[in-house]
Amino acid sequence: MIKKTSYSISGLPVWKQLKKHAAVMNRKEKHLKYLVGEKDRIQNYSLEGAGLFYDYSRQRVNSRTMELLLELAEKREIKTQFKSMTEGEKVNNTENRAALHTASRSFSGNPLFLNGREIMPEIRAVRNKIREFTFKIHKGEIRGATGKTFEHMVIIGIGGSYLGPEFVATALRHLSVNMIQIHFLSNVDIHNFGEIAASVDPERTIWIVISKSYTTSETSANTNQAYEFMKQKGLDPAKHFVTVTSKGSPGDDPSNPVIASFHMFDFIGGRYSVTSAVGGVPLSLYLGYDIYERFLKGAEEMDIHAKEASAGKNLPLVAALVSVWNNNFLHYPAQAIIPYASPLSKLAPHIQQLNMESNGKSVTKDGDPLDIPAGTIIFGEPGTNAQHSFFQLAHQGRPFPVDFIGVIRPHYGQYEFKSKGVTNHQELWANLIAQPAALAFGKDDANGAKRFEGNRPSSTILLSDLSPENIGRLLSFYEAKTVYEAFIWGINPFDQFGVELGKSLASSVRKKMAEKNNNPEYPFDDADPITKFYLKKLFSD
């Protein structure tokens, strides 16, 4: 049990010391071009663990910075909180729930109790059901309404129900079994549906609806659209639909038959759910269950590291401390994630939701106003594309920290033609090596337009290759980093009440639209003037 901790942070002596220290680190002599030149800089400011390498030698930190940040971690008891989270304590206090995404990829065989009930048998049962279902689909034992095997899979879901699976599917596309094409129907925009409907063979399409409550308006609208589409093609939806949902939800109703229904658990939130059935069903069908399980085991390896490694050697914990340092003391409001590997192109959108929905909070766990800002604006694009997109701002505009991510051995290593004396992969790495250095060092020039001030921080994360294990490790790294940041700030990273207000207002607007559809003479007079203006524009035809 975590002992009661004050969630106020700015009054801590170590926080005040960090503020004073930040003023020191802003001095000219603490420019990164000098820090990076220190003896053994990369050895002293890099870590290896759970298969990843994390280099923060080009962050604006020195030994005193890290000493104070580690003291902050100790004062906030973040390792104790993380351990309690993995053991089933209800760290999601606003919803009175545990947060056990780590359990979904545990293969330890150790029991785990929640509310006096052992939950690992249920988790293993879901994994086994996914394995058996995948085998039957791939072997053609389960077929569509006309007896044809499935060649297309459409994932219907939004937010955490698709961003995580899309990241992993894209990262491991080179390992796909080439039996089923994957499509993501997330947006309620009819263009998303129309493009997919035009590209699939309905007789060979399996639709996977992912929704914990099965009441999310966008997912419901797309599901209804898909059902109607299949009926219009003369196909029985019961032979083409699978649900991933909570036990007893409308999507788990025997009176509405489907091929199969897989259960989600209320102790795993959407943005942390890719290692549950949310990712397990589509990724196993796309990649094969064995590949999916290797991905789970990589995530488990980083989970163990995040829980057990000492604070100063703990990759996600140190990364979280650096993030807090950049956010609260150096006052960088944003961070970019730039993977120098095209298969990781969907990492930034996933981490954007993971981090910003988790840590975009203005109150403590107790509901008191935060006395410091929390949360970071996350964005990104693969390198070298990013260099020709927003790196002008990165080098000469408003600065922001960057996570650079490199892959040592590419999957397609057989293409070795050399341009300017180097292979494509070597050219990619030339930029991966040069960009952090350019941001750190800068360049003097008498012409102000060509001057680079430098002193712009970055970290570099290295993966040996794009194996399923490494993708799991990378996912778990960012999940643990996000949670550690939240524990430092004293906020709850597992609720998301901030998404509710707009949804509530949309419900009110939707009712007015429905009334107009039923009564063409309805004038929208009960709407506010601006809402009425836009509703009249929509119905102007």
N, C-alpha and C positions, 0 to 999 in steps of 0.2 A: 504494500500500500504506500503511495506517495504521501509524504507528510505535507501538511498545508504550507503552501508557498505563497508569499506576496507576489502578485503579478505586476505591481508597480516596479518599473525598472530604472527610470531616470534618476531616482534618489540613491541608487546603490553607489557606494564609494568607488567601485571599479568602473562604473559607467562614467562617473565624473572624471576619473583618471584617464579614461579613453578619450574623452572630449578634449582634455588638455593635451594629450599625446597627439591627437589629430592635428592640432595647431602646429606642433613640432614637425609632423610629417608633411605639412604644407609648405615648409621652408624650401628655398631654392636648392640648398645642399642635399635635400632628401629626394630630389628628382630621380626618377627611375633609372636614368642613364648612369647615375652614380651607384644606386642600390644594386643594379644588375651586375656591376663590375666588382662587387665584393667577392672576396675569396670563398670558394666552395658554395657560391650562391645557389646553384641548382641542387646540389646535394643537400643543403640545409633547408630548402623550401620546396621539396617534392616528396611524394609518398607513393608507395606501391602497396596494393592490397587487393585481395579477392579478384586478381586478374587484371586490374586496371592500374594505370600510372597517372598520377595527378601532379602537375607542375604548377605551383603558384609563385615561382621565383620572380615573375613579372607583375605581381601584385604590389601595391604600394604599402608594403609591410616590412618591418625589421624584427629583430628578436624581441624587442620590448613590446611591439604590437602584439605578437603572438603570445607572449607571456600574459599580457593583460586580457586578451581574448579567451585564453584558456582558463584564466581565473573567472571570467564572466560565465563560461560554460559550467564551471564547478559551482558557482554561486546559484546559478539557475537550475542546477541538478538535472541537466538535460539528458545525461546518460541514464540516470535512474528513471526518468520519465519514459525514455525510449524503451527500456527493458520492461517497465510496467505495461506499456502499450502492447508489446509482443506477447505478454503473459495474460492478456485479457482484461486488464483494468479498464473501466469505462472512461477513457480519456476524452471521448466525445461527450462532454458533460451536458451541453445544451440539448442534446437529443437522447441523453441517458443510454449511450451505446458504447460498446468497445470498438476498436479500430484494428481489425485483425487481417489486413491484407497479407501480412507476412505468413499467416497460417496457410493461405491458399497455395503456397509453393513450398511448404515444409514436407520433407521426406525423412525426418529424423526418427519417426516412430514414437516420439515422446507424446504423452497425453497432454491435452490442453482443455481446461475446463472453463466454461462460461455459464454463469448463473447455476453452478452446480452440475452442469451437463457437459459430458465429453463431446467436443465438436469435431475432432479429427476424423472419426468414422464417417460422418456426413460429407466432409470435404473429400475424403478418399473415394467415397461412393460416387460423387459427382464426377471426379476424374475418371473413374472406371467406366462410368456410363458414357462419357465423352469418347473414351478409347473404343468402346464397343460400337458406338454409333458411327464413328469415323470409319472403322473397319467395314461395316455393313454398307455404308455409302460408297466407299471406294471399290468394294467388291461387287457392287451392283445389286446387293440383296435388298436395298431400299431404293425404290424408283418412283418416278412421278406418275401422275394419273393415267397416262397413256402407255406406261411400261418402259419409258425411255430413262436412261441413266442421266444423272445431273451433270451439267457442264458449266452452269452459271450459278453463283451464289450472291444474293443481294442482302447486305446487312442493313436493317432498318433500325436506326437508333441515333441519338444525338448526344453531344457532350462526351462524358466518359464512356458511353456505350459504343462510341466509334473511334474517338481520337487515339486511344491506346492501341486497339486492334489494328487501326490503319497504320500507325507507326511501325508496329512489329511486322505486319504483313509486307510493308514496303521495304523494311530493312532486310527481311529474309526472303524476298521475292526470288532471289537466285537459287533458293533451295526448294521452291514450290514443286509439288508433285505433278504439275502440268495437267491435272485432271479437271480442275474447276477454276474458272475465272472468278475473281472477287470484285464486287461493286459495293460502294457505300452510299446508301440513301439516307442522308442525315438532315438535309435542309428541307423545310416544308415548301420552299420555292418549287413550283411545278416544273421548272426547267431541269432540276435535278432528277425528278421522276421521269420526265419525258425523255431525257437522254438515255437513261438506263433502260426504259421500256423499249426504246428503238434499237438497243444493242444486244438484247438477250433473246434467246429462244424460249418462250414461255413453257413449252413442254419439258424443257431440260433445266428449268430454273427452280432453285430452292431459296426461299425467303426466310431469313433469320431475324426475328423481331426481338430486340434487346431493350427491355424496360423493366426496372425494378417494380414500379407501381402499376405499370401498364396503363397509366392514365396521362402520361406526358402528351400535351396537345399536338406537338409537331409529329411525334412518333405515331400517335393514334391516327392522325390525318393521312400520313404516308401508308400506314398499314391498311386503312380502309380503301385507299386508292389502289393499293396492290391487290387486295382481295377482289375488288371490282374488275380490275384489269384481267385477272386470271379467269373470273367468271365469264367475262365477255369473250374470252378465248375458248370457252367451253370446257374449262379445267376445274376440277374439284380442289379448292384451296386446302382442304384437309390433307391432301397428298403432296402439298408443296410448301407448307409452312412449319417452322420450328420456332419455339419461344424460349427465351432466356429471361426469367422473371422470378419474383418472390413466390414462395409457396402460398397458394390460396389467392393469388391476384387474379384479375379477369383473364390474364393470359395463361393461367393454370387451371382453367375451368373445363372439366370433362364434357360439358355440354357444348363446348366450342372446340371440337377435335382438331388436333394437329399431328404431324409425324411424331414429334417428341417435344417434351418440355423439360428444360434444365433449370435448376433452382439457383437463385442468387441468395446471399445472406445479408441480413440487415447490419451485420458488423463489418461489411466491406463497402465503402463508399464508391460511387461511380468512377471518379477520377483515379482511384487506386485499384480498379477492378480487372485490369487486363489479364492478371494471372488467375482469375476465377473463371467461371463458365462464360462470362462476358467475352473474354478473349479465347478461352479454351475451345469453344465450339467452332467459331469461324476459322481460327488459326489452325486447328487440327485438320479441318476439312481442306484447307488451302495448302498446308505445309506437310501434313502427316502428323499423327499423334506423337511419334518418337521425337520429331524435331521440336514440337511444342514442349514436350517434357524436358528436353535439354535446355530450352529457354527458361523453364521454371527453375531448374537446378542452378543455373547461373544466377538468377535473382536470389535464390536461397543463399548462395555463397556470399553475396554482398550483404544480405540481411544479417548473416552471422557476423560478418566483419563489422557492420555498423553497430551491432549490439555489443560485441565483445572486445574490439580493439580499443586500446587506451586512447584517451582523448587526442593527444598530440600525434598519434599515428593513424587516426580514424579518418578515412578519406571524406565521406559525406559530412562528418562533424566539422572538420577543418574547413571544408568548402562553405558550410553554413556560416561559420564564424567570419570568414572572409567576406561573404555576402552581406552580413550584418554590418561589418566594418565599412564596406563600400556604401551601403544604404544610409546608415545612421550617422556616420562620422565623417565620411568624405562626400556625402550628399549626392551620390549618383542615383537617380530615380529609376534607371532602366538597366537592363542587361541583355546582351545578345548571345545567342547560342549558334555558333557557326561550325557545323560539321564539314570537314573536308572529305566527304564521302557522300555521293548522291543517294545511296540507299538510306541514309539517315535524314532524308529531306523532310520527313514528317515528325521528326523528333521535336523541333521547336514548337509546332502547334500543340503537341501533346503536353510538353512541359509548361507551355503558356497557360493551359487550363489547370494543370496540376498545381502549379505554384500560385497563380493569380487567384484562383478560386479558393485555394486553401488559406493563403496568407493575406489576401486583400481584405483586411479587417480593421475596424476602428475601435473595437472594445476588447477588453481582456476576457479571459475565460469566465470571470465572474460577472461580466456585463458592464464593468466600469470603463469610462472613456480611456483609451490608450494615451499615455503621456508622451509617446514617441511615434513617428510614422512606421507602419509595417507594410510589407508587400513591395514587390518590384515589378516594373513593367517588363515583360519577357517578350522577345521577338527574335526572329532569326531566319536564315536562308543558307543553303549550302554554299561553301566556298568552291570554286572561285567566283560563282555567280554573285555572291554578296559584294565582292570587291567592285563589281561593275554596277552595283545598285545603290548601297547606302554607305560605302566605306569613305566617301568624300566627307560625310558628316563625322564618321568615326575618327578620321585623322585630323580634320581641321574645323569641325563644327563643335556642337555640344558633346562632350565626352561621355562614354558609357563603358563599363567593363564588358569583356567578352570571354566566353568559354569557347576556345578553339578545340575541336575534336579531330584527331587523326587516326587513321587505320594503317598499320604497318604493312600488312600483306593484303592486297586486293584479291577479290574472288576471281577476277578476270586477268590473272597475271600472265596469260599466254601472249598477250598483245604487247610486243616489246619494240615496235618500230620507234626509232629515235628521231626527234626533231630538236635541232640545236644541241644535239649530243645527249639528250635525255629522253627517257620514256614518258608517256603521259602521266603515269603515277609519280614519277620523279618530279615532273613539272608541277604537279599538284602539291607535292611536299615542299618544293622550293618556295611556293607561296605560303604554305602552312608555317614554314620556318621564318619567312621574311616578315609577314604581317605583324605578329606580336612584337618582333624587334623594332619595326618601324613605329608602331604605336608607343612603345616604351621610350625609344631614343629620340625620335623626332629628327628635325634637320634645320639648321640655321640657314638663312638666306637673306641677303640684303633686300630682295624683293618680297614684301610682306605676303603677297599672294602665293608665294612658293615656300613660305616658312611653315614648318611643322613643329608645334610646341612640344610634342611627345608627352611623357609622363602619364600615359593612358594605360590603365591596368588591364591585364588579361591573365587567364589560366589556360593551360593546355592539358587535355585528357587524351591518353593514347590507349587504343585497343589493338591487340595483336592482329586480329582479323574480324570479319563479320560473321562469326559463328553464332549459333543460337545462344550459347552460354554467355558470350560477350554482350549480346543485346539484352539479355536478362540482367546482367551485372550493371549495365548502363542505366536501365530502367530503375532498378532498385537504388542505385546511387542517387539519382535525382529525387526519388521518393523520400529516401532517408534525409537527404539534404533539406528538402522542403519541410519535413516534420521537425528536424532539429532547429531550423530557423524559427518555426512557430513556438517551440518550447523556450527558446531564448526570449522571444517577445512576450511570452505569456498569453498567447492567443490559442483558440481552438482551430486547428487546420482541417477539421473533419465535418464542419457544417458549411452551409452556403446560403444563408438567408438573403444575401444580397441579390440573388437571382429572382426572388419572389415578387417584388413590387411590380416590375415590368410585366411579368406574367399575369398578375392580378388585373392590371389595367387592360392588358390585351383581352382578357376574358370579357370585360365590360364592353369593349369595342366590338368584339366578336358577336355579342348579343345584338348589338345595333345592326351589324351586317346581316345577321340571320333574319331580323325583323324586316329589313329592306328586301331580302330575297323572297319573303313570304308576302310582303305588302309593298308593291312598287311605289305606292303613294306616300310611304313613310318619309317624313322630311328631315329627320335627324335633329329635330328642334330641342331634344333633351340632352344633346351633346354640347360641350363647351365650343366656343367659336372656332378654335383652331382644329379641334378634332372634326367638327362638322365640315370645315373646308376640305380636309383631306378625304373624308368619306364621300363627299359630293364629287371630288375628282375621280375617285375609284369607280363610282357608279355613273359617271358622266356619259357612258355609252347608251 
